[in-house]
Amino acid sequence: MASPFSTFSPTSAARALLPASTSRPLSLAAAASSGRIPASRKGLGFRRGRFTVCNVAAPTAAEQEATASAAKESQRPVYPFAAIVGQDEMKLCLLLNVIDPKIGGVMIMGDRGTGKSTTVRSLVDLLPNIRVVVGDPFNSDPDDPEVMGPEVRERVLQGDASLPVTTAKITMVDLPLGATEDRVCGTIDIEKALTEGVKAFEPGLLAKANRGILYVDEVNLLDDHLVDVLLDSAASGWNTVEREGISISHPARFILIGSGNPEEGELRPQLLDRFGMHAQVGTVRDAELRVKIVEERARFDRDPKSFRDSYKEEQEKLQDQISSARSNLGAVQIDHDLRVKISKVCSELNVDGLRGDIVTNRAAKALASLKGRDKVTVEDIATVIPNCLRHRLRKDPLESIDSGLLVIEKFYEIFS
């Protein structure tokens, strides 16, 4: 899909999108005169009037390629996505988010042992390639200033046309429940900042997840301070690290995927609303299907390589289908009267805000593109609207009907 900035100059667009924290240089002379920098350090390697951003974790092109190759060889074998039995609702939500990342992610809630984590991690094999700047820790897009790291943006502003570009697979980053805030957001090396006049930034998981997927297993057990960090980044698309009067911002646009068991606690409403779609997973009750799942899992545990090879053709077919859907997404149209009816459903269900309307439109277009069509049908909307709205309805403690059924009832009432 073409970049939304294709008709603009990257230089002017980058300047317009530059956050205040990176567009206003910090004066070293002022810092020195105030006593924040030792007198003995004045004049030693400082460039008057500005700090230089230095990403200490930025690898070279050769290091990046070697690391990727080593990781591929040493990684644990992943269960093939095409081999997942049942759970069609969860699989569809994940695929739609890969086709259109702006849908906003998926929240998967269901019983323990229903394959939630296995399905999410199996998505890795299907993720398409994207263009990135070599050696940049933020996976910067060379054409889109919205997702450029500070160093790349500065080079674009200076008119540097020699950015080394390569293609890389969309990354999936796991956020552990016990992660510290510094590991998630990144840290600033204060000593290096004061002695060398360099903002030495160690990127965290949010930097690594930029333009990729951030997966949180058991998201309803995540500490509140990390939930606040995720809320801030998901809302703005930027991560800002503030420490000792120094501020560094970098893009953090990711597909947020969470999974959890509702018995272990509810999710905060603010975070729940940030998920574009909500999939409910139940335990398979059909005895034949259960036997098939057990047998397939036993085959995989016995010989992962041959099991993955047996699904290689189906995986490649699914990859091609996703790539084609991503390419054709921009050509998919949805009639005005269907948009009006979607908004009417949201209005009559008392859905707060407009995220429900936006996500339903996006998901319906992604589904039409996945099916190879260039026009959204009523069936497409019927398929995705429960997943887009069920978690946005106001909770009624006396209501025994599943919120997804309420959405379906209202949909047929309006669309009939």
C-alpha positions as CSV (number, residue, x, y, z in Angstrom):
1,M,0.0,0.0,0.0
2,A,1.4,3.4,-0.9
3,S,2.6,5.7,1.8
4,P,0.1,8.4,2.8
5,F,3.0,10.9,2.5
6,S,3.8,9.9,-1.1
7,T,2.6,13.2,-2.5
8,F,4.6,15.3,0.0
9,S,8.3,16.0,0.5
10,P,9.7,13.8,3.2
11,T,11.8,16.7,4.4
12,S,8.9,19.1,5.0
13,A,6.7,16.3,6.4
14,A,9.4,15.3,8.8
15,R,9.8,18.9,10.0
16,A,6.1,19.2,10.5
17,L,5.9,16.0,12.5
18,L,9.0,16.6,14.6
19,P,8.1,16.6,18.3
20,A,8.9,19.6,20.4
21,S,11.4,17.6,22.4
22,T,13.6,16.9,19.4
23,S,13.0,20.0,17.3
24,R,14.3,22.4,20.0
25,P,18.0,22.0,20.6
26,L,19.3,22.0,24.2
27,S,22.0,24.6,25.0
28,L,25.1,23.1,26.4
29,A,26.5,26.5,27.3
30,A,23.5,27.2,29.5
31,A,23.9,23.8,31.1
32,A,27.6,24.5,31.8
33,S,27.0,27.9,33.2
34,S,24.4,26.6,35.6
35,G,26.9,24.1,37.0
36,R,25.2,21.0,35.6
37,I,28.4,20.2,33.6
38,P,31.8,20.3,35.4
39,A,34.0,23.3,34.4
40,S,36.8,20.8,33.5
41,R,34.5,19.4,30.8
42,K,33.7,22.7,29.2
43,G,34.9,22.8,25.7
44,L,35.8,19.1,25.5
45,G,34.1,17.8,22.4
46,F,30.9,19.8,22.8
47,R,29.1,21.1,19.8
48,R,27.7,24.5,20.9
49,G,24.0,24.7,21.0
50,R,22.8,21.1,20.7
51,F,23.0,17.6,22.0
52,T,23.6,14.8,19.6
53,V,21.3,11.8,19.8
54,C,23.3,8.6,20.0
55,N,21.5,5.3,19.9
56,V,24.0,3.1,21.7
57,A,22.1,-0.1,20.8
58,A,22.0,0.6,17.0
59,P,23.7,-2.2,15.2
60,T,25.6,-2.0,11.9
61,A,24.2,-3.7,8.8
62,A,26.5,-6.6,9.1
63,E,25.7,-7.1,12.8
64,Q,22.0,-6.8,12.1
65,E,22.2,-9.5,9.4
66,A,24.4,-11.8,11.6
67,T,22.0,-11.4,14.6
68,A,19.0,-12.2,12.5
69,S,20.7,-15.2,11.0
70,A,21.8,-16.5,14.4
71,A,18.3,-15.9,15.9
72,K,16.6,-17.8,13.1
73,E,18.9,-20.8,13.6
74,S,18.6,-20.9,17.4
75,Q,14.9,-20.0,17.7
76,R,12.4,-22.6,19.0
77,P,10.2,-24.2,16.3
78,V,6.9,-22.4,16.0
79,Y,3.6,-24.3,15.5
80,P,2.3,-23.5,12.0
81,F,-0.7,-21.1,11.8
82,A,-2.3,-23.3,9.2
83,A,-2.3,-26.2,11.6
84,I,-4.4,-24.5,14.2
85,V,-7.7,-26.4,14.5
86,G,-10.9,-24.3,15.0
87,Q,-10.7,-21.0,16.8
88,D,-11.7,-19.2,13.5
89,E,-12.8,-16.0,15.2
90,M,-9.4,-15.5,16.8
91,K,-7.5,-16.4,13.6
92,L,-9.6,-14.0,11.5
93,C,-9.0,-11.1,13.9
94,L,-5.2,-11.7,13.8
95,L,-5.1,-11.9,10.0
96,L,-7.2,-8.7,9.6
97,N,-4.7,-6.8,11.9
98,V,-1.8,-8.0,9.8
99,I,-3.5,-6.8,6.6
100,D,-4.4,-3.4,8.2
101,P,-2.3,-2.6,11.3
102,K,-4.4,0.6,11.8
103,I,-7.3,-1.6,13.1
104,G,-5.5,-1.3,16.4
105,G,-4.8,-4.8,17.6
106,V,-6.7,-7.7,19.2
107,M,-7.6,-8.6,22.7
108,I,-8.1,-12.4,23.1
109,M,-9.9,-13.7,26.1
110,G,-10.8,-17.3,26.8
111,D,-10.4,-20.4,28.9
112,R,-6.9,-21.6,29.8
113,G,-5.4,-24.2,27.4
114,T,-7.3,-23.1,24.3
115,G,-4.3,-22.2,22.2
116,K,-4.3,-18.4,22.6
117,S,-0.5,-18.0,23.0
118,T,0.2,-20.7,20.4
119,T,-1.9,-19.0,17.8
120,V,-0.5,-15.6,18.3
121,R,3.1,-16.8,18.2
122,S,2.4,-18.9,15.1
123,L,1.6,-15.6,13.3
124,V,5.3,-14.9,13.1
125,D,5.7,-17.1,10.0
126,L,3.0,-15.2,8.1
127,L,4.3,-11.7,8.8
128,P,5.2,-9.8,5.6
129,N,8.5,-7.9,4.8
130,I,8.7,-4.2,5.2
131,R,11.3,-1.6,4.1
132,V,13.5,-0.4,7.0
133,V,16.6,1.8,7.4
134,V,19.7,-0.4,8.0
135,G,21.1,-0.2,11.5
136,D,18.2,1.8,12.9
137,P,16.9,0.4,16.2
138,F,13.4,1.9,15.6
139,N,12.7,0.0,12.3
140,S,12.3,3.4,10.6
141,D,10.4,3.7,7.4
142,P,12.6,5.5,4.8
143,D,9.5,7.1,3.3
144,D,7.1,7.9,6.2
145,P,8.2,10.6,8.7
146,E,5.6,9.4,11.2
147,V,7.6,6.3,11.9
148,M,11.1,7.6,11.6
149,G,13.6,7.5,14.5
150,P,15.2,10.8,15.6
151,E,18.5,10.1,13.8
152,V,16.9,9.1,10.5
153,R,14.6,12.1,10.6
154,E,17.5,14.4,11.2
155,R,19.3,13.0,8.2
156,V,16.2,13.4,6.0
157,L,15.9,17.0,7.2
158,Q,19.5,17.6,6.1
159,G,18.6,16.2,2.6
160,D,20.6,13.0,2.9
161,A,19.4,10.8,0.1
162,S,21.8,7.9,0.8
163,L,20.0,6.2,3.6
164,P,20.8,2.4,3.4
165,V,17.5,0.6,3.1
166,T,16.8,-3.1,3.3
167,T,13.7,-5.4,3.8
168,A,13.0,-7.2,7.0
169,K,10.2,-9.2,8.5
170,I,7.7,-7.4,10.7
171,T,8.9,-8.1,14.3
172,M,6.9,-9.6,17.1
173,V,8.0,-8.5,20.6
174,D,6.9,-10.3,23.8
175,L,6.3,-8.1,26.8
176,P,7.0,-10.2,29.9
177,L,4.8,-9.5,33.0
178,G,7.9,-8.9,35.1
179,A,9.5,-6.4,32.8
180,T,10.8,-3.1,34.3
181,E,9.7,0.3,33.0
182,D,13.3,1.1,31.9
183,R,13.4,-2.1,29.8
184,V,10.1,-1.3,28.2
185,C,10.6,2.4,27.5
186,G,14.4,2.6,27.2
187,T,16.9,4.5,29.3
188,I,19.2,7.5,29.0
189,D,22.9,7.4,29.9
190,I,23.1,10.5,32.1
191,E,26.9,10.3,32.6
192,K,27.5,10.3,28.8
193,A,25.0,13.1,28.3
194,L,26.8,15.4,30.8
195,T,30.4,14.5,30.0
196,E,30.2,14.2,26.2
197,G,27.1,16.3,25.4
198,V,25.5,13.3,23.8
199,K,22.0,11.9,24.4
200,A,23.0,8.3,24.7
201,F,19.7,6.4,24.5
202,E,19.4,2.7,25.0
203,P,16.2,1.7,23.2
204,G,13.6,-0.5,24.9
205,L,10.9,-3.0,23.9
206,L,8.7,-0.2,22.6
207,A,11.4,0.9,20.1
208,K,11.9,-2.7,18.9
209,A,8.1,-3.1,18.5
210,N,7.8,0.0,16.3
211,R,6.0,-1.0,13.0
212,G,5.7,-4.5,14.4
213,I,3.6,-6.4,17.0
214,L,3.7,-6.1,20.8
215,Y,2.3,-9.2,22.4
216,V,1.3,-9.3,26.1
217,D,0.3,-12.7,27.5
218,E,-1.9,-12.6,30.5
219,V,-2.4,-8.9,29.9
220,N,-4.9,-8.6,32.7
221,L,-2.2,-9.4,35.2
222,L,0.1,-6.6,33.9
223,D,1.3,-4.1,36.5
224,D,-0.5,-0.8,36.5
225,H,2.6,1.3,35.8
226,L,3.3,-0.7,32.6
227,V,-0.4,-0.4,31.6
228,D,0.0,3.4,31.9
229,V,3.1,3.2,29.6
230,L,1.2,1.2,27.0
231,L,-1.8,3.5,27.2
232,D,0.4,6.5,26.6
233,S,2.3,5.0,23.6
234,A,-0.9,3.4,22.1
235,A,-2.7,6.8,22.3
236,S,0.1,9.0,20.8
237,G,2.1,6.6,18.7
238,W,5.3,8.0,20.4
239,N,7.3,7.0,23.4
240,T,8.9,9.8,25.4
241,V,11.6,9.2,28.0
242,E,12.1,12.0,30.5
243,R,15.0,12.0,32.9
244,E,17.1,14.7,34.6
245,G,15.8,17.4,32.4
246,I,16.6,15.5,29.2
247,S,13.9,14.4,26.9
248,I,14.0,11.8,24.0
249,S,11.0,10.8,21.9
250,H,10.8,8.1,19.3
251,P,7.9,6.5,17.3
252,A,6.2,3.6,18.9
253,R,3.4,2.5,16.5
254,F,2.7,-1.2,17.0
255,I,-0.1,-3.7,16.8
256,L,-1.1,-4.4,20.4
257,I,-2.1,-8.0,20.9
258,G,-3.1,-9.2,24.4
259,S,-4.4,-12.5,25.7
260,G,-5.8,-13.6,29.1
261,N,-8.2,-15.6,31.1
262,P,-11.3,-13.6,32.3
263,E,-11.3,-15.7,35.5
264,E,-8.0,-14.1,36.5
265,G,-9.3,-10.5,36.6
266,E,-10.8,-7.8,34.4
267,L,-8.8,-5.5,32.2
268,R,-8.8,-1.7,32.9
269,P,-11.5,-0.1,30.6
270,Q,-9.0,2.5,29.3
271,L,-6.6,-0.3,28.0
272,L,-9.5,-2.5,26.7
273,D,-10.7,0.4,24.6
274,R,-7.3,0.6,22.9
275,F,-7.7,-2.8,21.4
276,G,-9.3,-2.5,18.0
277,M,-10.9,-6.0,18.1
278,H,-12.0,-8.5,20.8
279,A,-12.0,-12.2,20.2
280,Q,-13.6,-14.7,22.6
281,V,-12.1,-18.2,22.7
282,G,-13.9,-21.2,24.1
283,T,-12.9,-24.8,24.7
284,V,-13.6,-27.1,21.8
285,R,-16.5,-29.5,22.8
286,D,-16.6,-31.7,19.8
287,A,-14.8,-35.0,20.7
288,E,-13.5,-35.6,17.2
289,L,-11.9,-32.2,17.0
290,R,-10.4,-32.6,20.4
291,V,-8.8,-35.9,19.3
292,K,-7.5,-34.2,16.1
293,I,-5.9,-31.4,18.2
294,V,-4.2,-33.9,20.5
295,E,-2.9,-35.9,17.6
296,E,-1.5,-32.9,15.7
297,R,0.2,-31.6,18.9
298,A,1.8,-35.0,19.5
299,R,3.1,-35.0,15.9
300,F,4.6,-31.6,16.3
301,D,6.3,-32.4,19.6
302,R,7.7,-35.7,18.2
303,D,9.3,-34.1,15.1
304,P,8.7,-30.3,14.7
305,K,10.6,-30.0,11.4
306,S,8.7,-32.6,9.5
307,F,5.4,-31.3,10.9
308,R,6.2,-27.8,9.8
309,D,7.2,-29.1,6.4
310,S,3.9,-30.8,6.0
311,Y,2.1,-27.5,6.3
312,K,4.7,-25.5,4.2
313,E,2.5,-25.3,1.1
314,E,-0.6,-24.0,3.1
315,Q,1.6,-21.5,5.0
316,E,3.0,-20.1,1.7
317,K,-0.5,-19.9,0.2
318,L,-1.7,-17.9,3.2
319,Q,1.4,-15.7,3.0
320,D,0.6,-14.8,-0.6
321,Q,-3.0,-14.2,0.3
322,I,-2.0,-11.7,3.0
323,S,0.5,-9.9,0.8
324,S,-2.1,-9.6,-2.0
325,A,-4.7,-8.3,0.5
326,R,-2.3,-5.7,1.9
327,S,-1.5,-4.5,-1.6
328,N,-5.2,-4.2,-2.6
329,L,-6.5,-2.7,0.6
330,G,-6.4,0.8,-0.6
331,A,-8.7,0.0,-3.6
332,V,-11.5,-1.5,-1.4
333,Q,-14.6,0.7,-1.2
334,I,-17.5,0.8,1.3
335,D,-20.9,2.4,0.3
336,H,-22.0,5.4,2.2
337,D,-25.3,3.9,3.2
338,L,-23.4,1.0,4.8
339,R,-21.2,3.5,6.7
340,V,-24.4,5.2,8.0
341,K,-25.8,1.9,9.2
342,I,-22.6,1.0,11.0
343,S,-22.7,4.3,12.8
344,K,-26.4,3.8,13.6
345,V,-25.6,0.4,15.2
346,C,-22.9,2.1,17.3
347,S,-25.1,4.9,18.3
348,E,-28.1,2.8,19.4
349,L,-25.8,0.5,21.4
350,N,-24.5,3.6,23.2
351,V,-20.9,3.0,22.3
352,D,-18.7,5.7,23.7
353,G,-16.6,7.7,21.2
354,L,-16.0,6.9,17.6
355,R,-13.4,4.2,17.7
356,G,-16.1,1.6,17.2
357,D,-17.2,3.2,13.9
358,I,-13.7,3.6,12.6
359,V,-12.5,0.1,13.5
360,T,-15.6,-1.6,12.0
361,N,-15.1,0.2,8.7
362,R,-11.4,-0.7,8.6
363,A,-12.0,-4.4,9.6
364,A,-14.8,-4.8,7.0
365,K,-12.5,-3.4,4.3
366,A,-9.6,-5.7,5.4
367,L,-11.9,-8.7,5.2
368,A,-13.2,-7.8,1.8
369,S,-9.5,-7.4,0.6
370,L,-8.6,-10.8,2.2
371,K,-11.4,-12.4,0.2
372,G,-10.1,-10.8,-3.0
373,R,-13.0,-8.2,-3.5
374,D,-12.8,-4.5,-3.9
375,K,-16.2,-3.7,-2.3
376,V,-17.5,-4.3,1.2
377,T,-20.7,-6.4,1.5
378,V,-23.2,-6.7,4.4
379,E,-21.8,-10.2,5.1
380,D,-18.4,-8.7,5.7
381,I,-19.8,-6.2,8.2
382,A,-21.8,-8.9,10.0
383,T,-18.6,-11.0,10.4
384,V,-16.5,-8.3,12.0
385,I,-18.9,-6.0,13.9
386,P,-19.3,-8.2,17.0
387,N,-15.5,-8.3,17.4
388,C,-15.2,-4.6,17.0
389,L,-18.0,-3.5,19.4
390,R,-18.5,-6.2,22.1
391,H,-15.8,-4.8,24.4
392,R,-17.0,-1.2,24.0
393,L,-20.5,-1.7,25.4
394,R,-21.2,-0.5,28.9
395,K,-21.2,-3.3,31.4
396,D,-24.6,-4.1,33.0
397,P,-24.1,-6.4,36.0
398,L,-27.7,-7.7,35.7
399,E,-27.3,-8.5,32.0
400,S,-26.9,-12.3,31.3
401,I,-26.7,-12.1,27.5
402,D,-23.3,-12.1,25.9
403,S,-22.4,-8.6,24.6
404,G,-21.5,-10.1,21.2
405,L,-25.1,-11.4,20.8
406,L,-26.4,-7.9,21.7
407,V,-24.4,-6.5,18.8
408,I,-25.6,-9.1,16.4
409,E,-29.3,-8.5,17.4
410,K,-28.9,-4.7,16.8
411,F,-27.1,-5.3,13.5
412,Y,-29.9,-7.4,12.0
413,E,-32.5,-5.0,13.4
414,I,-30.9,-2.1,11.5
415,F,-29.5,-3.8,8.4
416,S,-32.7,-5.8,7.7
